[in-house]
Amino acid sequence: MTKAIALYSGGLDSTLAILAVMKQGIEVKAVTFLNHFGCDISDKSSCSKDPFAAAQQFGFEVKLCHLSGKFIEIVKNPKFGHGKNMNPCMDCRILMIREAKEFMEMAGADFIITGEVIGQRPMSQRRDSLDIIDRETGLRGHILRPLSAKLLKPTVPEMKGLVNRELLYGFGGRTRKPQMALAAEFGLVDYPAPASGCLLTEPNYSYRLSELLAYDRDPSLDDLNLLRLGRHFRISPACKVIVGRDERENNAIEGIIGVRGPFLRVEDHAGPIAVIRGEAGDEAVRIAAALCVRYSDAKLLPEVTVKVWDRDSASMLATAPADKDLIDRYKIERKDKSRVLQKA
């Protein structure tokens, strides 16, 4: 029986690519590649839809694989460059297909399926980009793109008669209307709205990441996860403060940091948790306490007590709320993007 390995994001295009091939009686095993910059599939609130709803509906197997440190390296040093923000789209695609190639060989599959559509994404889905991807992965002729197949040269499985080219499609461009119509034909109704799902395409997140890499070329997993949360302040080259914005973020920050510190919270008033990353000197603690008060319900009081935890010890610190000048001086935001990106 003909077998294929599919790259599966849970989005509309990758799902339709799988269904188009399954319709021909081909066995498909899907692989979802995880990294630190996509939606957290363990947290349904961070993804627009359940990424495995279609797999459950249509009965195909999905294997999860975390790209871990391999992906961090291509974010820092992409061979084919970044997109508009910090997204290394070409290198990302090449990495995923190389990993899928290993699954293909282990499973004895005949080819790889992707949901790529010619002209849909400006960096990785141009015709010349697809040629580069095929060359760099060593899979020229063995990557089938069912949604745009009729706009591309026949692949090896098509020429061998493993896949009926006439039953594939010729979609191109950025419109999703043909895909939505095809989804209706398949009975696929539960799919996410069109979006990359990649934090590296978001300007504000990308700026935070580039700023972090400017000061730490080998950030910890904790520091990468904290980029998603709160307000960030650069106190010194070796120290950052992160302040939660609501109860959900406070809980998430505590979940990442655990019993480690230092972290701070206003006593006797509702407010955020603040965590210090890096060298937590007296000045950093004082600034973090002032920021903690500024974003609490006590922000209009002249002086407030803040509790400071540092592993097994705790202390109290009385401080006034941070003023606008202090916030403007330390807050990490897109004021001067070129300076930070140059340092990174």
C-alpha positions as CSV (number, residue, x, y, z in Angstrom):
1,M,0.0,0.0,0.0
2,T,1.2,3.5,-0.8
3,K,2.2,5.5,2.2
4,A,2.9,9.2,2.8
5,I,4.1,11.4,5.7
6,A,2.3,14.7,6.0
7,L,3.4,17.9,7.7
8,Y,0.4,18.9,9.7
9,S,-0.2,22.2,11.5
10,G,-3.9,21.7,12.2
11,G,-4.6,24.5,9.8
12,L,-6.9,24.4,6.8
13,D,-4.3,23.9,4.0
14,S,-2.4,21.1,5.7
15,T,-5.6,19.3,6.5
16,L,-7.0,19.5,3.0
17,A,-3.6,18.3,1.6
18,I,-4.0,15.2,3.8
19,L,-7.6,14.6,2.8
20,A,-6.9,15.0,-0.9
21,V,-4.3,12.2,-0.7
22,M,-6.4,10.0,1.6
23,K,-9.2,10.2,-0.9
24,Q,-7.0,8.3,-3.3
25,G,-6.7,5.4,-0.8
26,I,-3.2,6.3,0.3
27,E,-2.2,5.7,3.9
28,V,-1.2,9.0,5.6
29,K,0.6,9.5,8.8
30,A,0.9,13.1,9.9
31,V,3.6,14.8,12.0
32,T,3.1,18.0,13.9
33,F,6.4,19.9,14.7
34,L,6.4,21.9,17.9
35,N,8.6,24.8,18.8
36,H,8.8,27.5,21.4
37,F,7.1,30.1,19.1
38,G,3.8,28.4,18.1
39,C,0.6,28.1,20.0
40,D,0.8,25.9,23.1
41,I,-1.4,22.9,22.3
42,S,-1.7,22.0,26.0
43,D,-3.4,25.3,26.5
44,K,-6.6,25.5,24.3
45,S,-6.9,29.2,25.0
46,S,-3.7,29.9,23.1
47,C,-4.9,28.2,19.9
48,S,-7.8,29.3,17.9
49,K,-9.1,25.7,17.4
50,D,-8.2,22.3,18.6
51,P,-5.3,21.4,16.2
52,F,-6.3,17.7,16.2
53,A,-10.1,18.0,15.6
54,A,-9.7,17.1,11.9
55,A,-7.5,14.1,12.7
56,Q,-10.2,12.8,15.0
57,Q,-12.9,13.5,12.5
58,F,-11.2,11.8,9.5
59,G,-9.2,9.2,11.3
60,F,-5.6,9.9,10.5
61,E,-2.7,9.5,13.0
62,V,-0.7,12.4,14.2
63,K,2.7,12.2,15.8
64,L,4.2,15.1,17.8
65,C,7.8,16.1,17.5
66,H,9.5,19.0,19.3
67,L,12.2,20.7,17.3
68,S,13.7,22.1,20.5
69,G,17.2,23.6,20.2
70,K,17.4,23.0,16.4
71,F,14.8,25.6,15.9
72,I,16.4,28.2,18.2
73,E,19.6,28.0,16.2
74,I,17.8,28.8,12.9
75,V,16.0,31.7,14.5
76,K,19.4,33.1,15.6
77,N,21.2,32.3,12.4
78,P,18.9,31.5,9.4
79,K,20.7,30.6,6.2
80,F,18.0,32.2,4.1
81,G,17.4,35.2,6.4
82,H,14.4,36.4,8.4
83,G,11.1,37.6,7.0
84,K,9.6,40.9,8.0
85,N,10.1,40.2,11.7
86,M,12.1,37.3,13.3
87,N,10.5,34.5,11.2
88,P,13.0,32.3,9.4
89,C,10.3,30.8,7.2
90,M,12.6,29.2,4.6
91,D,14.9,27.6,7.2
92,C,11.9,26.5,9.2
93,R,10.4,24.7,6.3
94,I,13.6,23.0,5.4
95,L,14.2,21.9,9.0
96,M,10.7,20.4,9.3
97,I,10.9,18.6,6.0
98,R,14.3,17.2,6.8
99,E,12.9,15.9,10.1
100,A,9.9,14.5,8.2
101,K,12.3,12.7,5.8
102,E,13.5,10.7,8.8
103,F,10.0,9.6,9.6
104,M,9.4,8.8,5.9
105,E,12.4,6.5,5.9
106,M,11.5,4.8,9.2
107,A,7.9,4.2,8.2
108,G,8.9,3.0,4.7
109,A,6.7,5.8,3.2
110,D,6.9,6.8,-0.5
111,F,6.7,10.6,-0.3
112,I,6.0,13.7,1.8
113,I,2.9,15.8,1.7
114,T,2.7,19.5,2.6
115,G,-0.1,22.0,2.5
116,E,1.9,24.7,0.7
117,V,0.1,26.8,-1.9
118,I,2.0,28.7,-4.6
119,G,2.0,32.5,-3.9
120,Q,0.3,32.3,-0.5
121,R,3.2,33.3,1.6
122,P,5.7,35.9,0.3
123,M,8.9,34.2,1.7
124,S,8.5,30.4,1.6
125,Q,5.8,29.7,-0.9
126,R,7.1,31.3,-4.1
127,R,7.9,28.9,-6.9
128,D,11.7,29.6,-6.5
129,S,11.4,29.1,-2.8
130,L,9.8,25.7,-3.2
131,D,12.7,24.7,-5.6
132,I,15.2,25.7,-2.9
133,I,13.3,23.7,-0.3
134,D,13.3,20.6,-2.5
135,R,17.0,21.0,-3.2
136,E,18.1,21.7,0.4
137,T,16.2,18.8,1.8
138,G,17.4,16.3,-0.7
139,L,13.8,15.4,-1.6
140,R,13.5,16.9,-5.1
141,G,10.5,15.1,-6.7
142,H,9.4,13.5,-3.5
143,I,7.5,16.4,-1.9
144,L,3.9,16.4,-3.1
145,R,1.9,19.7,-2.6
146,P,-1.6,18.5,-3.5
147,L,-3.3,21.9,-3.4
148,S,-1.0,23.4,-6.0
149,A,0.2,20.2,-7.8
150,K,-1.3,21.2,-11.1
151,L,0.7,24.4,-11.1
152,L,4.0,22.5,-10.5
153,K,6.0,19.8,-12.3
154,P,4.8,16.2,-11.7
155,T,6.5,14.6,-8.7
156,V,7.9,11.1,-8.6
157,P,4.8,9.5,-7.0
158,E,2.7,11.1,-9.7
159,M,4.9,9.8,-12.5
160,K,5.0,6.3,-10.9
161,G,1.2,6.2,-10.8
162,L,1.1,6.2,-7.0
163,V,-0.9,9.4,-7.0
164,N,-3.5,10.4,-9.6
165,R,-2.5,13.9,-10.7
166,E,-6.0,14.5,-12.1
167,L,-7.5,14.3,-8.6
168,L,-5.1,17.0,-7.3
169,Y,-5.6,20.8,-7.4
170,G,-4.2,24.0,-8.9
171,F,-4.8,26.5,-6.1
172,G,-2.6,29.6,-6.1
173,G,-2.4,33.0,-4.5
174,R,-3.5,34.4,-1.2
175,T,-7.3,33.8,-1.5
176,R,-8.7,31.0,0.6
177,K,-12.0,30.7,-1.2
178,P,-11.0,27.6,-3.2
179,Q,-9.8,25.9,0.0
180,M,-13.0,26.8,1.9
181,A,-15.1,25.4,-0.9
182,L,-13.0,22.2,-0.9
183,A,-13.4,22.0,2.9
184,A,-17.2,22.0,2.5
185,E,-16.9,19.2,-0.1
186,F,-15.0,17.1,2.4
187,G,-17.3,18.0,5.3
188,L,-14.5,19.8,7.1
189,V,-16.1,22.6,9.2
190,D,-14.0,22.9,12.3
191,Y,-10.8,24.7,11.2
192,P,-9.0,27.8,12.4
193,A,-9.2,31.2,10.7
194,P,-6.2,31.9,8.3
195,A,-3.2,32.9,10.3
196,S,0.4,31.8,10.6
197,G,0.1,30.8,14.3
198,C,3.8,31.8,14.6
199,L,4.8,34.3,17.2
200,L,7.9,35.2,15.2
201,T,5.7,36.9,12.6
202,E,4.3,39.3,15.3
203,P,6.1,42.6,15.5
204,N,6.0,43.1,19.3
205,Y,7.0,39.6,20.2
206,S,9.8,39.6,17.6
207,Y,11.1,42.8,19.1
208,R,11.2,41.3,22.5
209,L,13.0,38.2,21.2
210,S,15.5,40.3,19.3
211,E,16.1,42.4,22.4
212,L,16.6,39.2,24.5
213,L,19.1,37.8,22.0
214,A,21.0,41.1,22.0
215,Y,21.9,40.5,25.6
216,D,21.8,36.7,25.8
217,R,22.7,34.6,22.8
218,D,21.7,31.4,24.6
219,P,18.5,32.2,26.5
220,S,16.9,29.6,28.8
221,L,13.6,27.9,28.0
222,D,12.1,29.9,30.9
223,D,13.2,33.2,29.4
224,L,11.7,32.2,26.0
225,N,8.4,31.2,27.6
226,L,8.3,34.5,29.6
227,L,8.5,36.5,26.3
228,R,4.8,35.6,25.8
229,L,3.7,37.2,29.1
230,G,3.5,40.5,30.8
231,R,5.3,43.8,30.4
232,H,9.1,43.6,30.0
233,F,11.6,46.1,31.4
234,R,15.4,46.1,30.7
235,I,17.1,47.3,33.9
236,S,20.7,46.5,32.8
237,P,22.4,44.3,30.3
238,A,22.3,41.4,32.8
239,C,18.8,42.1,34.3
240,K,15.2,42.2,33.2
241,V,11.9,42.6,35.1
242,I,8.6,41.1,33.9
243,V,5.3,42.3,35.3
244,G,2.1,40.4,34.8
245,R,-0.9,42.0,33.3
246,D,-3.8,40.0,34.7
247,E,-4.5,37.0,36.9
248,R,-4.0,34.5,34.0
249,E,-0.5,35.9,33.3
250,N,0.3,36.0,37.0
251,N,-0.5,32.3,37.3
252,A,1.4,31.5,34.1
253,I,4.5,33.4,35.3
254,E,4.4,31.6,38.7
255,G,4.0,28.3,36.8
256,I,7.2,29.0,34.9
257,I,9.3,30.3,37.8
258,G,7.9,28.0,40.5
259,V,9.6,28.5,43.9
260,R,12.6,30.3,42.3
261,G,12.9,34.0,42.5
262,P,13.2,36.8,43.0
263,F,9.6,37.8,42.5
264,L,7.5,40.4,44.1
265,R,3.9,41.2,44.9
266,V,2.1,44.2,46.5
267,E,0.9,43.4,50.1
268,D,-2.8,44.0,50.9
269,H,-3.8,45.2,47.4
270,A,-4.7,43.4,44.2
271,G,-2.0,43.6,41.6
272,P,0.6,41.8,39.4
273,I,3.4,39.5,40.2
274,A,6.8,40.8,39.1
275,V,9.8,38.5,38.4
276,I,13.4,39.5,38.1
277,R,15.5,37.7,35.6
278,G,19.3,37.9,35.8
279,E,21.3,39.8,38.3
280,A,18.9,41.0,41.0
281,G,20.9,43.7,42.8
282,D,19.4,46.2,45.3
283,E,18.6,48.7,42.5
284,A,16.9,46.1,40.3
285,V,14.7,45.0,43.3
286,R,13.8,48.6,44.1
287,I,12.8,49.3,40.4
288,A,10.8,46.0,40.2
289,A,9.0,46.9,43.4
290,A,8.0,50.4,42.1
291,L,6.8,48.8,38.8
292,C,4.8,46.2,40.8
293,V,3.0,49.0,42.7
294,R,2.4,51.1,39.5
295,Y,0.4,48.3,37.9
296,S,-1.5,47.4,41.1
297,D,-4.7,48.8,42.7
298,A,-2.4,50.8,45.0
299,K,-0.9,52.9,42.2
300,L,-2.3,56.2,43.5
301,L,-1.0,55.8,47.0
302,P,2.2,57.6,48.0
303,E,3.9,54.5,49.5
304,V,3.1,50.8,49.5
305,T,4.6,47.7,51.0
306,V,5.8,45.1,48.5
307,K,6.8,41.5,49.5
308,V,9.9,40.2,47.9
309,W,10.5,36.4,47.7
310,D,13.9,35.0,46.8
311,R,13.8,31.2,47.0
312,D,13.5,30.4,50.8
313,S,13.6,33.9,52.1
314,A,11.1,36.8,52.1
315,S,11.4,40.5,52.9
316,M,9.3,43.7,52.8
317,L,10.1,46.8,50.9
318,A,8.2,50.2,51.1
319,T,8.2,52.1,47.8
320,A,6.3,54.7,45.8
321,P,4.8,53.6,42.4
322,A,6.9,54.0,39.4
323,D,6.4,57.2,37.5
324,K,6.1,57.6,33.7
325,D,9.8,58.6,33.3
326,L,10.9,55.4,34.9
327,I,8.6,53.3,32.8
328,D,9.7,55.0,29.6
329,R,13.3,54.6,30.5
330,Y,13.2,50.8,31.1
331,K,10.2,49.4,29.1
332,I,11.1,47.1,26.2
333,E,9.0,48.3,23.3
334,R,9.4,49.2,19.7
335,K,10.9,52.6,20.1
336,D,14.2,52.0,18.2
337,K,14.0,48.6,16.5
338,S,17.1,49.1,14.3
339,R,19.4,49.5,17.3
340,V,18.3,46.3,19.0
341,L,18.3,44.2,15.8
342,Q,21.8,45.4,15.0
343,K,23.0,44.3,18.3
344,A,21.3,40.9,18.0
